[in-house]
Amino acid sequence: MNFERKNLTDNKLLDLYKRLLKPRLIEEKMLILIRQGKVSKWFSGIGQEAISVGITAVLDQDEYILPMHRNLGVFTGRNIPLFRLFSQWQGKANGFTKGRDRSFHFGTQEYKIIGMISHLGPQLGIADGIALANKLKKNGKVTAVFTGEGATSEGDFHEALNIASVWDLPVLFVIENNGYGLSTPTSEQYRCENLADKGIGYGMESHIIDGNNILEIFEELTEIVASMRINPRPVLLEFKTFRMRGHEEASGTKYVPKELMDMWAEKDPVETFKRYLIKLNILTTFQDETWRSEIINEIDENLLKVDAEPDIIANYDTELNDVYKEYDFDEVIPSSDLEKIRFIDAISQGLKQSMLKHDNLIIMGQDIAEYGGAFKITDGFVKTFGKERIINTPICESAVVSAGMGLSINGFKAIVEMQFADFVSTGFNPIVNLLAKSHYRWGEKADVVIRMPCGGGSQAGPFHSQTNEAWFTKTPGLKVVYPAFPYDAKGLLASSINDPNPILFFEHKQLYRSIYQEVPIQYYTLPLGKAILLNEGNDITIIAFGIAVHWAIETLELNPQISADLIDLRTLQPLDKDTIYRSVKKTNKVILLQEDTLFGGISSDISAIIMEECFEYLDGPVKRVTSLDSPIPFTKTLEDQFLPKSRFEKALIDLLKY
């Protein structure tokens, strides 16, 4: 291997060697422990330590790094105490996830490391968001994110690189090309000669670097990073390296030809660099043995410390209380100055006033800047707030949601507008696996609101008409808000933006320009998780949300003889069970009306909890009236048949007669 020290001092060379040595010796110990059954799983980075070590050595301590399974050198390079790492791997309390996730699936703001999830791809979008925050702060910071050659096939990879290039984000995209994705060789992963060539398609600078040569990595990255701090831009790096162990230890390496293993063994980044330093008389064998002994003693001492640490004791309250970040509702009382506005105006006002309140609030979405959004809700916002805060995005929902998480990590609030709620399916993974789980897993908030224009009634067909709240109400860690009136929409949106937890905010398109209400002119907030009783009666309880509330009101107006409690849920998660129970215990009959289809809808869960908690008070079956269990159709006659509005009156009267 060709090492060139250039202007590096002896002390710097020795420092790099010690940085390489520590993760290698920890890994060797882990391999012993896994054979002894003392560690459950291990993803080895033996043979590619130079990449993690080199990049970490180049970046400042306050610059974010987003590593993956095999990047132990990032964690040791940031000087995380070993007992905390070992405690994490053993599922003990001194780790970073309270035993809720394993290995390197964690982050730590203290050390500016953001760990991966198993779905790999969202990591790259998070880096975009962190880098966007740095660019907005004008702090000259660079973000580094790791991925393997296998994950470059994921859509998130392409989305994240495209966004970074279009927005000139200072991100180092680090590809560790180690030959195999589990057992699948690179020849079956991609057809281009080099993964660095993909940078051309994004107009992105790219480099190929020897991933086993610590000096080449350190020298080239020092120059690249210095340039990025002056001229913020993304850079794609392909590190040619090799994974000397299996994907994880149980996998083995039998699928790798022996001659290939032998070839890369000769390129071992630790041993080759050691020989180079000894040849230059910079390192002695005695010094090397001394350092190895010191590191091994440190490892053993910290393992003993973790062995003595008690196992985590399971506690219901602890687990449930950590699903959401604790948030004290900041009540702002509505003023008496009112104006009659539409639902859409209330949303627009809520956004604008929140943008004025929070100077760290960013709105991202397709066509939301100069065009003002598909429904013109952000019309004029660019003139007021500028394109740095009202950001048009490419059509790549997944990476944009992940970028929202990155903004949150780096001190911003993010709103992501789905042009239509239907399109959230292409951003589904980061919402349910990243945003929803981050606080529970490692205590990191996801201060992101996803706006969801939804619903049928406009003959828009099966891809622009869904009301898909049930996809998210069942996902722990998400909050779901679904207002039916302008007053609620404005106040609940303000509260959703204040809340540091991830929130899906549903806005029914048919309500945008059809519903008017007297709404306070100034900024105000309403509590999440509180339903409202719109009508009081004694004979039956009607539970609805969104446009279904208006269908219920119309039905009651046509049938003044019906004495009914009408509950508008407003928030679906968390659900106001107390209001539901009080009403059901009074009226003894209940009917649920929702626009979503029947099977698996939230009305099914509400029906179940009523049966469990209020069964002895019921004088009839709990009735659900919903859309047909089919995709929503286009033609008006078919859509009218699909929606439950026409069936609700009969179902209500039949239940009253029961």
ABEGO torsion letter per residue (X at the ends): XBBBAEABBAAAAAAAAAAAAAAAAAAAAAAAAAAAGABABBBBABGAAAAAAAAAAABBAABBBBBBAAAAAAAAAAGBBAAAAAAAAAGBAABAAGGABBEABBBBAAAGBBBBBAAGAAAAAAAAAAAAAAAAAGAGBBBBBBBBAAAAABAAAAAAAAAAAAAGBBBBBBBBBAGBBEABBAAAABABABAAAAAAAAGBBBBBBBAABAAAAAAAAAAAAAAAAABBBBBBBBBBBBBABBABAAAEAAABBAAAAAAAAAABAAAAAAAAAAAAGABBAAAAAAAAAAAAAAAAAAAAAAAABBBBBBBAAAAAAAABBBBBBBBBBBBABBBBBBAAAAAAAAAAAAAAABAABBBBEBGABAAGEAAGAABGAAAAAEAAABBBBBBBAAAAAAAAAAAAAAGBBBBBBBABAAAAAAAAAAAAAAAAAAAAAAGBBBBBBBBBBBEBGAGAEAAAABBAAAAAAABBGBBBBBBABAAAAAAAAAAAAABABBBBBBBBAAAAAABBBBBBABBBBBBBGBBBBABBBAABBBBBBEAAAAAAAAAAAABAABBBBBBBAGBAOBBBAAAAAAAAAAAGBBBBBBABBABGBAAAAAAAAAAAAAAAABABBBBBBBBBBBBBBABAAAAAAABAAAAAAAAAAAAAAX
